[in-house]
């Protein structure tokens, strides 16, 4: 056990009858793991006991020189075609190669050595466009080595470690790369919106068929279409309630498919009041294409048109926000974007047409998270940047206070970054993050008590009954359950069997998902209210105290929209994929204060410490539950005279389309899981044989590890 590796080498050479000079390099040892060769022995003067070489262990004696003092052996792979973003990923990985490196060499020197060993020449030039990445204990991709000036020893690289040499440039220490897009809402109005896609109460509503009916007859026809569509949708569910043997996971989907097919046939046969797309290759209307799909396409085209990309910016994460704004102001691309937005309408239409063409070619409209990438390729202003004067050179007209930096949200920008003296890292601006910058006509300095809200003015539909639908229950897709679900289902079936002239009040129990998935788009628009402007909504700065109340918000919006405060009603949109329905819009009003906080949801009374058991409660605040008012929230404001009875559900055609798209997605998932109708079960995954070889380190001769039959039998 006290024998050193150097002494062991002499014993091996003697055993083999060889002289040291006859073995190339003198010979060296390599460790093994589960019989496979691993790392070289790095210290020949180390004893076997100190190196934890146990009885029965395997060592490989191979040709080659021993590791010099202060050197280690590293393994590396070359990764080509990978993602050059900091997170990396993808690409083609080469076979492993082993190199001997000095512990006092820098990572930059190591990178050049690896390029030379991999045959990438000239090594200096190749190293300039490549970076090093570490691996974890499972030899999977880990973090980048950001500081290439440190030594191999300081980088905590150990003998036998595996590193990756991949495409890309390593970020500098403390430097983050940020992406910005200029917010230019002027382009949205140049995106063609086909007729019959969004409600237009200034024009007569599109007729559902060719009978030319109007007045009350038209309203009854719409209600009958709703009832008929719901009746078709719940046919499978009705048989289930009556004792039928249908499967709710498939019958409802088939009913939905039949309803949608009937809708498409009706729309293509009757004209549906919709025309094909306008100039610039815009989306087609509801005629021949599902209106919800056309509306979604229009929205993403508008979003892409309103965003003009700037070149990435590298900046130290300790830089104040104000200095970053100055760097943005000095970019000719920013000046070019503003000049384009304020310039000729013909150029705007040309750019919009190019964006739509690119988005249609890429086919990314259905991918909500990638919608910006699909249209932003043609949205950069860098091509003409050389012809524009930076905003900083305009005689002091623009200052950092004229820039508003916002987080990149979904359809709309989100949180506003405030306090120009605050460092970027404290604003949460991480490497690779994307933000939106807006150029303001007037300087502003938003404080923490000021919120930037997106607001639309609500107009109730002048035609058709107001649908007041129950939240939550889903009659056809298997999503509803319990007493409430059965009650809603019975109401739908009863309403479906009613006479065509039944009272509109009977629609109060309609389930919103049924209406969204069965009604034709052009008919649903007749029952929906409209929020204007369509896109983008209006920006309103709400200055509030520590505990803002509804009356404060009403006063702010009353001044912005000219609605008297007593008649000002406000609702906030809560839109998530897990909560699509009538509760998406919640009317804002002061709630009773409970012991649990400002939302009125407290479970009781709290006792304050040191107050003799007195009751204590936080005052109501719109910035707390249940409203949680934040930067970037979308609100709707309505004049109370529009809906004196308070029957409007605040739903827009966009909201019904979101519900429809989500329900169709769920239906596709259920159909895929059912294996095409439920007749065939999903195939099980094939089992893989898993073996574990165990080394026996016992002192007996039987445990030398040469015989693996017992391990094979027990490890499968």
N, C-alpha and C positions, 0 to 999 in steps of 0.2 A: 504493500500500500504506500510505502514511503518512496517507492521508485519514481524517478522523474521521467518525463516523456523523452528526454534526451537519452537517459539510460535505457529506456524501453526500446528506442530506435536501434541502439547498438545490439541489444538482445535479439531483435528481429533480424537484423542483418547477419548476425552470427548464425541464427537458426536457419536462415536461407542460404548460408554459405556465400554471402556477397560482401564486397568491400564498399565502404561509403562512396569511394570515388567512382564505382561502377554504376551507381544509381543516379540518374539525372536529377540534379538539384539536391542530392543527398537524401531525399525522401522526407515525408511528413505524415502526420496523422490527421484523420478526419473522424469526427463523431458520427454516430448513426442514431436514427429514431425509427422504431418499428422496422428495422432492417434497411432503411433507406439512408443514404449519405446526407449529412447536414452540413455543419460548420467545421472549418479548420481549427485545429488546436493552435491558439495564439501565443502560448507561453510554454516553450519546451522545457523550462526549468521548474515548472510546476509539478508537484507530486500528484500521483493518481488519486490519493485520498483527498487532497485539497480540491482537485477537479471533480470530485464526486463520481469517480469511475468505480462502479460496483462490480462485485464478482459476477462473471458471466456476461458482462457487457461486451458489445462488439465495437471494434475500432477498425478503420480502414487505413492501411499503409499504402500510400501512393507516391508516385514520382513527383518531384517539384521541390522548390525551396520552401523552407519554413518561413513563417511570417516574421519579418524583422521587428525588433522592438519599436513600439510606438505605431504599429500598423495593425489594421484589421482587414478582414475580407468581407466585402459587401456583395450582395446579389442585386441585380437590377434588370428591369424589363423596359423596353422602348414601347411607348403607347403613341400611336399615330392616328390622326383624324378624330381626336377626342373633342369634347366640348371645352372651349377655351375659357368659359366662365370660371370663377373661383371654385365652384362646387365640382367642376369636372364631370367625368362620366363618359361612357361610350368609347368608340375608337377600337383599333386593332392592337392587341398586345403581343409582343414578340416572346420568344423563348428566353429563359433566364440566362444571364451571363454573370460570371463572378470576376471581380476585380479586387486588387489589393490597394488600399489607400492609406495615406498617412493621417493620423489623428489630428495633426496640426494644420492640415490643408483646409482651405475655406470651402464652403459649399459651391461657390462659383468655380473654383479649381476642380472640385469633384465633378461638377456638371461637364466641364470641358473634357475631363478624363473619360467620363462615360461616353460622351459623343465620339471620342477617338476610338474607344474600345468597340463601339457599335458600328464603326465604319462611316460615321457621319462627318464628312470633311467638307470644308475646313472646320475644325472643331470649335474655334472661337466664334465663327459666324453662326453655326448651328446651335451652340449653347445660348446665343443671344435671343433665340426665338423658342427656347424650351425652358421648362421648369421642373423642379423636383417635388415629388409628393411621397409622403410616408405611407406605411401600411400598418394595420393593427395586428393584434395577436393572431387573427385568422387570415392574415395576409390579404385583407380586403383594402380597398382604397380608403385612405384617411385624409389628414389635412396637408396643406401645402407648406413647404419651407419658405417662409416669407422673407427672412433676412438671410441673404446668401453671403453676407460678409462674415458670419460666424464660422468657427471651425467645426470639423466633423465631431470632435469631442464635445463641444458646447451644444451641438445639435442633438446630443443624446443618442447618436447612432452606435449600435453595438455590433460586435462581430457576428456575421451571418445574417444581418438584417436585410430585408427586401425593400427596395425603393423603386419608384416609378419615374422614368424620364419621359415626360409627355409634352405635347404641343402647348404653347401658350407662354405668357410672360408672368412671372411671379409678382404679386402685388408688393409694393414697397411697404416697409414697416410703418404702421400708423396712417397709411394712405388708403383711401377708399375710392372706388370708381362708381360714380353716380350717373344715372340716366335721367334726362329731363325731356319733357314734351311741352310745347307752348300751347296754352289753352286759347283757341281762337273760335268762339261760338259763332262768328259771322258766317262760317262755312255751312252750318247746319241748314240754313234756309235754301241752300242751293242743291241739297240732296232731293231728288225727285221722289215724291210720295204719290203712289198710284191712287186713283179714286177707289173708294170703298175699303181702304185699309184703316184709316182713323176717322172718328166721327167729325163731321163738319156741320154744325147746327145752322150755319149761314145758308146752306143749300138744302133743298128738299131731301128728306131721307130716301135712300135707295129702296126701291120696291123689291120685295122678295120674289115676285113671280111676274108673269105676263098678264095678270087679270086686271091690272090698272086700278085696283081697289085702293081706297084711301079712307080717311076719317076713322070712325069707330071700327069699321069693317077691317081696316088695316091692322088696328091694335088687336082685334080678336084673332086675326090670322097669325100674328106673331105669337100670341099666347098659345094658340092651337099648335103651332110649330114647336114651341117649347115642350108642351105636354106630349105631343106625338114623339118627339125625340127622346124624352125621358122614358116614355112607355116602351120604346124599342130597346133602350139601354137596360131597363130593369126586367126584361122578359125572362132572362135566365135566373135572376134573383127571385122573381115572383114564383117561378116553378120550385125553387128551393124552399121558399116559405110555405108553399102549398104541399110540400112533401115530395117534390120531384127529386130526381137523382143527379141533377147537373152539378158540375163542379164550379163553385163561385170564382175560382182562380182562372177559369177558362171561359165560362159562359159570359161573364161580364165583359171580358176582353173581346169576344166574338161580337157581342151586341154593340160595343163601342166601335169596332171595325165596320159593322154594317151601317151604323149611323153616320160614320165619317164617309163611307163610300156613297151613301145616299146624298149626303151634303155636297160632295164633289160633283156628283151627277147633276144635281139640281142647279148648282152654281154654273156649270158649263153649259147646261141646256137653256137656262133662263136669262143668262147675261148677268144676273146678280148685281147690276148697278155698278160694276167695276170695269175699269179699262186696263189695258196693258201699261207697262212702265213707261216713264217719260224719257227725256234726253239723258244721255250719259250712261245708258245701260242700266237704269234703275231696276229695282225689283218689280216683278209683275204684280198686278193687282189680285184681288180675291177671285177673279174670273180665271178658272183653270188651275189655280194654285191655292192651297190653304191660306186663308187670310192671316192666321196667326203666324205662319212661317214668313209671309211677306212682311208683316209688321216687325217681327224680330230682325229680319234682314235690314229693314229701313233704319231701325234704331242703331244697329251696329255700324251701318254705313255713316250715320250722323256722328256717332262717337269717333270713328276713325277720321272723319273729315275735320273734326274740331281739334285734333291733336297733331301738331307738327313737331317731329322729332328733332332734337339737337344732338350734336356729337357728345359722346361721353365725356365727363369731367373727372379728373383725378385731383383729389384734394385731401389734405390732412384732416383726420377725424377730430382734431382739436381746434379746427378753424371755426371762428364764430359764424353764425348764420348770415350776419351782415356782410362779411367778407365774401362769402359764397355768392351772395346776390350781386356784389360788385363784379365778380368774375363772370357771372351770367350776363350782366349788362355790357360787358366788354366784348361779348361774342357777336361777330357780324351775323351769324345765323339767327340770333334772336331778333335783331333788327330786320333781317330779311323776312322772317315769319310775320312780324307785325306789319311790314310794308305790304306783304301779300294779302293779309287779312283786311287791311284798310284800302286796298287798291281796287283795280278794275274787276267788275263782276264777271266778265268773260273769262278772265284767268282763274277766278274761283271755280267757275263751272268746269273748266278744263281740268283743274286739279281734282275736283270731286269725281268727275268721270273717270279719271285715271285710277283713283282710289277704289271706286266701285268695280272697275274692270279687273284690278289686281286682286281684290277680295273675292270676286266671283271665280277667278282663275284658280286661286288657292283653295277655295272651298272651305274656308275657315269660319263662315258666318255662324255655323251651328255650334262652334266651340266657344262658349262664352268667355272662358279664361284666356283664349288666344285671339279674341276678336281684334284686339289692338295690333297684334303682330301681323295680322292678315292685311290690314289696310295701311299700316304705317310705313311700308317700304317706299311708297311713292310720296310720303308725307314729309320727307326731310327737306330742309331749306339750305343744306350745305352746298348744293351745286351752284347756287347763285350768291353764296356768302361774300365773295370777293367784291361784289358791286355795291355793298351796303355799308354805311357808316355805323359803327357801334353806337348804341344809345348813350354811352358815356361821353361821346364826343359831340353831343348836341347842346352845348352851352349850359349844362347843369339842369336841363329840363327833367331828366330822369335820375332818380336817386334809389338806393336800396328800398326805400319806403314805397316806391312805385311797383315793386314786385311782390306778388303773393305766391308763396310756395305751398303746395298742397300735396298730400299723399295720393298716389294713384289708386283710385277705387275701382268699382265695377263699371257701371255706365257713367258715373259722375265722379269727379274728384272728391276726396274725403277730407281728412283732418288738415287744418291749417297750421303750419309751423310758425309759432309766435316767438317774440323776444329775440331780436337780432344779435344780442350780446351773448346768447347761449351757444355753447359749442355743439358741433354737429353730432358728436357721439351721445350727448345728452338729449338730443332730439330723436335719437333712435335711427339715424341715417347710416345704415349698414352697407357694406360693400355689395355692389350690384343692385341696389334698390332703385326703384323708378318713382319719379315725382313729376308733378305738373306745376308749371310756372305760368302765372298770369300777369300781364303788363297792365297796370292801372293808369287811368287818366289823372287821378288825384292820389296824393300820398296818403298812406294809412299806416297805423301802428296798432294792430289789434292786441288787446290785452286778454288775460286769461278769463275775464268775465264777459267776453264778447264771443258770440258764436256766429259762424257763417253758415246759413241755412239755404237750402234749395226749396223754393216755394212755387206752387202752381195755384191758379185760381180755378175753383170748381164751378162748373155749370151743369145743372141737372138736365137730363134729357127731356125735351118737350113732348116726346111721343112715347107711347108704350107704358105699361104698368111698371112700377118700381119693384124689382125683385127683392124680397126680404127673405134671405135664405138662412137656413140653420147652419152653423159652423160644425166642422168636424166629421159628421157622418158621411160615409161613402157607401151608396147602396149597391153598386155593381162590381166594384173591384176587390171586394173582400176587405176593404179598409175600415168599414164601419162595424160596430158591434154593440151589444148590450141593448138595453131598453130604448135608449135614445135612437140608436140606429134603426131598430124595428119600427119605431113610431114614425120616423122620417120616411122609411120605405113604404109603410102603409099609406102615408099621406100622398106620396108620389103616385102610387098605384091608383089610389082613389081619384086623385086629380086627373090622371091619365085617362080614366074611364068616364070623366065628366063630359057633359055636352059642350060643343064648341063655344057656346055663349056663356060659359061659367064665369063666375065673378073672379076678377083678378086677385082678390084677397086669398083665393085658394092656392096661389103660388107661394104663399108665405113659408111653406114647409119645404120648398125645393132645396135639394142639396146642391151646393155651389159647384162641386166637381162634376155633377151630372149636367148642369146647365152649360158649364164651360166646354165639356167634351162633346155635347150633342147638338148645340145650336150652331147654325151657319154663322160665319163671321159677320156678314153684312146685316143679319137680323139681330145679332147680339149687340151690334153698335147702336141700334135703335133704343135699346133698353139701358145702355150704359150712359153715365154722365161723361163729361169731358173735362180734363184738366189742361189749362193753357198757361204758358206756352208749352207746346208738345215736347220739344227738345231743343236746347237744354232749358230746364226751368230757370226761374229768376233767382238771382242771388240777393239775399237780404241779411244784413248784419244785425243781430239781436244783442243789444247791450242789456245785461241782466245783473242783478245783485247776487249775493251768495245763495239766496233761496228764491229764485224766480217763480212766479205763479202764472196761472192762465191769463189773468187780466193784464199782466205785463206783456205777454206775448201777443195778446189781442190788440193792445195799444200799438205795438210795433208794426204788426201787419195791417192794422187799420190805416196807419199813415202811409204805408207802402202801396196799398191797393185801393184806398179811398172807400173803404167799407166802414160804416159807423160801428163803433165798438160794441154797442148792445146787440147788433146783428152779426157780429164777426164770429164764425165758427171755424175751428182749426182741428185738423186730424194729422196724424203722423203715420208714415208707412213703415211697417215692420215686415220685411220681405225676406224670408229664408226658405230654402227648399223643404225644410221639415215643418213649416207652418204656413203653407199657402192656403188661403181661404178668406172668409169674411173678416177675420181678426187681423188681416194684413193692415187695414186702416183702423186706427183707434182714435176716437174723438178725444181731444185733450180737454180736460176739465179738472178742477181741483177736487182732490179726494179727501175723505176724512183721514185725519192723522192718527195712526196707531202707534203702539209702543215700539214696533219693529222698524220704524223709519218713515221716510217721506212718501211712500207709495200707498199708504193705506192698507197694506197687506200684513201688518203686524199681527202677531198671535195673542197679544195681550198687553199688559202694562208692565213697564219696567220700573224698577226702583233705583233711584240714583244713590250712589255711595255718599255717605256723610250727610244726607239730607233728611234723615229721620223717616225714610220710607216714602217720601213724596213721589208722586208720579212725575216722570220725565219723558219727553218725546221730542224728536227732531221735528222742526217745522216742515211743512210740505214744500217740495222743490221739484220743478220740472226736470232738473238735471239728475234726479235720482229715480229709482223705480216707482211706478211702472213705465215711465216715459223715457227716462235716461237721455235727455236731449243732448246731442253732441254736434260738433262740426260735421258738415256734410249730410245731415239728415234731410230727408225729403218730406215736406209738409204740403198740405192742401188747405186753402182758405176759401170759405164760402160765405156769401151773403145770406143771412137767415131767411130772407124773403124768397129765395130760390126753393127752399124746402121748409115751408112753415110747419109741417107736421113731423119733420124729423124722420122721414121714412127712407131717405137715401142711404145706401150702404157704402158710398164713397168709392166704389170699385170702378176702375178704368178698363178700357179694352185691353191695355197692356197687361193688367193683372189677370184678366180672364185668359189671355194668351199664355201667360206664365203657368197658370194652373193647367191649361190644356196640354202644354208641352211636357210638363212634369208627369201628368197622368199617362200620356202616350209613352213616355220613357218607362214608367213603371209597367205598363202593359207589355212592352217589348221584353222587359226583364222577366216578367212572369211567364211569357210565352217561351223564352229561351230556357228558363229553368224547368218548365214543364216538358221540354223535349219535343216541342211541336204538337201541342194539343193534349198533353198529359198521358198519352198512351205508352210512351216509352220513358223509362227512368233514365236519369243522367248516368252515364257510364262511370264506374268507379275508377279511381286512379290506380295504376299498376304498382304493386309493391316492389321495393328495391331491397336487394340483399345487403345487409350491413354486417361487416365483420370487424371485430376488435381483436388485435393481436396483443397479448400480454407477455411481457418479459418476466422471467422468473429469476429473481435475485437471491434465492435461497443458497445456503452453503453446500447443499447436497449436489452430487454429480447429476442427478436426474433433472435438475432445474437449470441446466446450462442454456436453455432457450433454443437449442437446435431442433427439438421436436415440437412442431406446432399443431399436431393433430388434435390435442386436447383443446387448444385455443380455438381451432376452427369449429369444433363441435359445440363449444359453448358460446360462440360469439355471433352465430347467425341470427 
